[in-house]
């Protein structure tokens, strides 16, 4: 009388065990694939290209908290040519100047960090020098120009009355292979700046005083070309 229930129970147990085997079988089959792919997934994890500057930017912010710069000054921002310009206050004795250069940076870095080290000062003028590192890193003149446009748009969206003076990139003898692309980027930017209110360059009459200061930082006459 108990044979039929016993067979049913055995069959049910067998079916259950078989069902258990299939997931385990798939796990054994797929495990090597997961192990092989794991390093590749880790290698392809996105890297923040701006993280390397965080220490320098945070140092600027700490300095600002300790001694807030006055508004309506002139902010110098960009790569090592700005960072190493340690005589700014001496070269522009009649102006409030703020040096926010960080060496090795590209134009896109100035765009990214403008909200933290440019815009909060509400400057009446921004002097920008960047682009040669971009070219040397393999960026095209067109990309450098696009990044300059992005910088202008970001600044003027928050500070529409702030003038932006662009120092044209100079050819570096150590990177002479880049000089044609550097000049091409300069040409694109100069053409964009020409005739636009709120923009000037070291090649224009309004930006000439900046060019003079760059060529002769110890000069006492900073406004002879205005």
matplotlib code that plots the C-alpha trace (Angstrom):
import matplotlib.pyplot as plt

x = [0.0, 2.9, 4.8, 3.2, 3.9, 7.4, 8.1, 6.7, 8.8, 12.0, 11.2, 10.6, 13.9, 15.7, 14.2, 15.2, 18.8, 19.0, 17.7, 20.3, 23.1, 22.3, 23.1, 26.2, 27.3, 26.8, 28.8, 31.7, 31.6, 31.4, 33.8, 37.0, 35.4, 34.7, 38.2, 39.7, 37.6, 37.9, 41.4, 40.1, 37.1, 39.3, 41.7, 38.8, 37.5, 37.2, 40.0, 39.4, 41.8, 41.6, 42.4, 46.1, 45.5, 43.3, 46.1, 47.1, 43.6, 42.8, 45.9, 44.6, 41.2, 42.8, 44.9, 41.7, 40.0, 42.9, 43.2, 40.4, 41.6, 39.8, 37.2, 37.7, 41.3, 43.2, 43.5, 46.4, 45.6, 47.1, 50.2, 53.8, 54.5, 51.9, 52.8, 56.4, 55.6, 56.5, 57.0, 53.4, 52.8, 56.1, 55.4, 51.9, 52.3, 49.2, 46.9, 45.5, 46.9, 46.1, 48.3, 46.4, 48.7, 49.3, 52.3, 51.8, 48.1, 46.1, 43.5, 40.7, 42.0, 41.5, 38.0, 37.3, 38.6, 37.4, 34.5, 37.0, 40.0, 38.8, 35.1, 34.9, 37.2, 34.9, 37.9, 37.6, 40.1, 41.5, 44.9, 45.1, 48.1, 47.7, 47.7, 51.3, 51.0, 47.8, 49.6, 52.5, 50.1, 48.7, 45.7, 44.9, 44.9, 41.1, 40.7, 42.8, 40.6, 37.4, 38.7, 39.4, 35.9, 34.6, 36.7, 35.3, 31.7, 32.0, 33.5, 31.1, 28.1, 28.9, 30.9, 29.7, 31.6, 35.0, 37.6, 39.6, 43.1, 44.8, 48.5, 49.4, 51.3, 55.0, 57.1, 59.3, 62.8, 62.6, 59.3, 60.1, 58.3, 55.1, 55.6, 53.4, 50.4, 51.0, 50.9, 47.8, 46.0, 47.1, 45.6, 42.3, 42.0, 43.2, 40.6, 37.9, 38.9, 39.1, 36.4, 34.7, 34.0, 35.4, 38.2, 41.8, 45.1, 48.8, 48.7, 46.1, 46.5, 44.4, 46.4, 49.8, 50.6, 50.3, 52.8, 55.2, 55.1, 55.7, 58.7, 60.1, 58.7, 60.9, 59.7, 58.2, 56.1, 53.2, 50.8, 52.9, 51.0, 47.4]
y = [0.0, 2.3, 1.5, 4.2, 7.1, 5.8, 5.9, 9.4, 10.5, 9.0, 10.5, 13.9, 13.7, 12.7, 15.6, 18.0, 16.7, 17.0, 20.6, 21.3, 19.9, 22.3, 25.6, 24.0, 22.8, 26.2, 27.7, 25.4, 26.1, 29.9, 30.4, 30.3, 32.9, 35.2, 34.8, 35.6, 38.7, 40.2, 41.8, 43.3, 44.8, 46.3, 47.7, 49.4, 51.1, 54.9, 57.1, 60.7, 62.7, 65.6, 63.8, 64.4, 68.2, 67.8, 68.4, 71.6, 72.9, 72.0, 73.9, 77.0, 76.7, 76.3, 79.5, 81.3, 80.3, 81.6, 84.8, 85.5, 87.4, 90.6, 90.7, 92.6, 91.6, 89.9, 86.1, 84.5, 80.9, 78.1, 75.9, 76.2, 79.5, 81.0, 78.9, 79.9, 83.5, 84.3, 88.0, 88.9, 91.3, 93.1, 93.2, 94.6, 96.8, 98.8, 95.8, 93.1, 89.9, 86.3, 83.4, 80.2, 78.4, 74.7, 73.3, 70.6, 71.4, 71.6, 74.0, 71.6, 71.5, 75.3, 74.8, 72.0, 73.9, 77.4, 77.0, 76.6, 78.7, 81.5, 82.3, 82.6, 85.6, 87.5, 89.0, 91.9, 90.2, 86.7, 86.1, 82.6, 80.7, 77.1, 74.9, 73.8, 70.8, 69.8, 69.8, 67.9, 65.3, 64.7, 67.0, 68.7, 72.5, 72.2, 70.5, 73.2, 75.8, 74.0, 73.9, 77.6, 78.3, 76.1, 78.2, 81.5, 80.2, 78.9, 82.2, 84.5, 82.4, 83.3, 86.5, 88.2, 91.4, 89.8, 90.3, 87.3, 87.9, 85.0, 84.8, 83.2, 79.9, 80.2, 77.6, 75.6, 74.7, 71.4, 70.7, 72.2, 69.4, 70.8, 74.4, 74.2, 72.8, 75.4, 78.2, 76.7, 76.6, 80.2, 81.2, 79.6, 81.3, 84.7, 84.6, 83.7, 86.6, 89.2, 91.9, 90.1, 92.3, 90.9, 89.0, 90.0, 88.4, 89.1, 89.9, 92.6, 96.2, 95.5, 92.5, 94.1, 94.9, 91.2, 90.4, 93.0, 91.6, 88.1, 89.2, 91.4, 90.5, 93.0, 95.9, 98.7, 100.0, 97.5, 99.7, 101.3, 99.5, 100.1]
z = [0.0, 0.6, -2.7, -4.8, -2.4, -1.9, -5.7, -5.9, -3.1, -4.7, -8.0, -6.4, -4.6, -7.8, -9.7, -6.9, -7.0, -10.7, -10.5, -8.0, -10.2, -13.2, -11.4, -9.9, -13.3, -14.9, -12.0, -12.6, -16.3, -16.0, -13.0, -15.2, -17.5, -14.6, -13.3, -16.7, -17.2, -13.7, -14.3, -17.5, -15.8, -13.1, -15.7, -17.6, -14.5, -15.2, -13.9, -12.9, -15.0, -12.6, -9.4, -9.7, -9.2, -6.2, -3.7, -5.3, -5.7, -2.1, -1.0, -2.9, -1.2, 2.2, 1.6, 0.6, 3.8, 5.9, 3.9, 1.4, -1.7, -2.4, -5.1, -8.4, -8.8, -11.6, -11.6, -13.4, -14.2, -16.3, -16.5, -15.2, -16.9, -14.6, -11.5, -11.7, -12.2, -8.6, -9.1, -10.1, -7.2, -8.0, -11.7, -11.2, -8.1, -8.8, -9.2, -6.9, -8.5, -7.7, -9.0, -9.5, -11.9, -11.5, -13.4, -16.0, -16.4, -19.6, -20.7, -19.8, -16.2, -15.9, -17.3, -14.7, -11.7, -12.6, -10.2, -7.3, -8.1, -10.5, -10.3, -6.4, -6.6, -8.9, -10.8, -13.2, -15.4, -15.9, -17.6, -19.1, -20.3, -21.2, -24.3, -24.9, -22.6, -24.4, -27.8, -26.4, -25.0, -28.5, -28.6, -31.8, -32.3, -32.7, -29.3, -27.7, -29.3, -28.2, -24.6, -24.7, -25.9, -23.0, -20.6, -22.0, -21.9, -18.3, -17.0, -18.8, -17.8, -14.2, -14.6, -17.8, -17.2, -16.5, -19.2, -20.3, -21.6, -23.4, -23.5, -26.8, -26.5, -27.2, -29.0, -26.6, -27.9, -26.0, -27.9, -31.2, -33.0, -31.6, -32.8, -35.9, -34.0, -31.2, -33.8, -35.4, -32.0, -31.4, -34.8, -34.1, -30.7, -32.0, -34.8, -32.2, -29.9, -32.6, -32.2, -29.3, -26.2, -23.0, -24.8, -25.6, -26.2, -25.9, -29.7, -29.4, -28.2, -25.1, -24.1, -25.0, -21.3, -20.5, -23.3, -22.1, -18.5, -19.8, -21.9, -19.2, -15.8, -13.9, -16.0, -13.9, -16.8, -17.3, -19.1, -21.9, -24.7, -23.6]

ax = plt.figure().add_subplot(projection="3d")
ax.plot(x, y, z, "-o")
ax.set_aspect("equal")
plt.show()
